[in-house]
Amino acid sequence: MEQFIEYILQFGNLNSQQIDLVLNKATALELKKEEYFSEAGKVAQQVGFVLNGIVRVCYYNNKGEEITKYFIDENNLVVDLESFENEIASTAYVQAITDTTIVVFSKKDWKELSNTIVRWDAIVHKVISRALMQKVERRSPQISEDATTRYLKFLEIYPNVVNRVPLSYVASYLGVTQSSLSRIRKNIS
């Protein structure tokens, strides 16, 4: 839990009473590999922070193929913000790729923190802005580049992920087949 507090304090100050309140609202959630943090078709009910492990955000395209949008590793927020904020069904799944520990806040507790801690909303806004910028950086360059360039960029963006997740998920993220990814990896090593 201290990891989460250190993360939050990068975006604003909290006094010890406020920190205690945050810690009292937080619960640790252990997800086994392949378990879901949130699912498409359901309204997101919690905000999480990855302490240990990796999750991926994925969806199914109109052909029924599973597509990985991006990965979330340690020290990052995990929430389907649109679903959580607007009470609408999510369009994506958030799935643990490894055994994962997440600090979790229910919607009720998150709102209570917002109503109780004066600077909470400003801190959360900064956290979300950073997360959205990362999301754009991690996703947008994929479209126009060749597969090798995309893979090299993936290694740069996700240095802690590549050896911890199945290659099928990496291939899905890159928009290539697993055999193409194997060739690319062979050619650059």
Residue, then its C-alpha position, 0 to 999 in steps of 0.5 A: m500500500e505504501q507504493f500507492i501512497e508514494y505514487i499519489l504523493q508525486f501529484g500533490n501533498l496529503n497530510s498524515q490524516q488524509i493518508d490514513l483515510v486513503l489507506n483505510k479505504a484501500t483494499a488489496l485484490e489478488l488476481k490469479k493469472e487469466e482472472y478479470f479485473s473488469e469485463a466488457g458489458k459491465v459497468a466498472q465499479q472500482v479503481g485500482f493501482v497495480l502493485n505487482g504483476i501485469v494486466r492487459v486491456c483487450y476486446y473482441n473485434n467483429k470477427g471474434e478475434e481477441i485484440t490487446k489494446y495495451f498493457i498496464d504494469e506495476n505502479n500504474l492506475v487501472v480503471d475503465l474511466e469512461s465506464f466508471e465515471n459515466e455508469i456505462a457498460s465497458t467495451a473492454y476487458v481488463q485481465a491479469i496476465t500474471d498473478t497480480t496484486i492491485v490496490v482497489f477502491s470501490k466507487k463509494d470509497w473513491k467518491e468519499l475520498s473526493n468529498t473528504i480530501v480537499r486536494w483529492d480531485a486535483i491529484v486524481h486529475k493529474v494522475i488521470s492526465r498522466a495515464l491518458m498521455q501514456k495511453v496515447e504514447r503507447r498506442s498511437p505510433q502503432i498504425s503507420e510503422d512496419a512490424t519490426t519498428r512497432y516491436l522495437k517501440f514496444l520494447e522501449i515502451y514496455p521494458n518490464v513486460v516483454n519477458r513476462v507475458p505470452l507472445s500471443y498477447v504481444a503479437s495481438y498488441l502489435g497487430v501481427t501473427q505470432s509467427s511473424l513476431s517470432r521472425i522479427r524477434k529472431n532477426i533482431s537478436 
